[in-house]
Amino acid sequence: MTGQKKIFTRKKLLVAVKQLKRGGKIIVTTNGVFDLLHVGHVRYLAEAKKLGDVLVVAVNSDRSTRALKGPTRPLNRARDRAELLAALACVDFVTIFNERDPRALLKAIKPHVHVKGGDYKLKDLPEREVVENNGGKIVLVKPSRGYSTSAIIERIDLLHNPLRREISGF
């Protein structure tokens, strides 16, 4: 599958996942905003894919991104972010979710493995209980150092704001 053919509604995703599980496939999930796709994301997703047969990426909707990141985010619409992620070979399915966190989606999918970046603490993940109660496990993947959407936005801001650039020494 390529591009838009990998983007599924929750309902269609659940049907596909159920069939894949019946076929013995290991389902891996991850979630995030993925506002500015960068090499850190690509490396992270490639590592996540290695943990199973099928990688499902859940993308925060525009509304849930604003709730998490503030009124200036997202920079890119959810559908565009989903399409970029779906273009990656390591990603099998993409879905957009409206909730602030992925618990409801994960409760429905019941993944074998749920992956988060190593910058998270296991005890702080709201989805941990849902995943573990359904027999799955959480895996923390060490993030690629020096890559973050927030850092990229900060660099862009510094480049376009001479006063801030002067103060920061950039």
Secondary structure, 3 states (H helix, E strand, C coil): CCHHHHECCHHHHHHHHHHHHHCCCCEEEEEECCCCCCHHHHHHHHHHHCCCCEEEEEEECHHHHHHHHCCCCCCCCHHHHHHHHHCCCCCCEEEEECCCCCHHHHHHHCCCEEEEECCCCHHHCCCHHHHHHCCCEEEEECCCCCCCHHHHHHHHHHHHCHHHHHHHCC
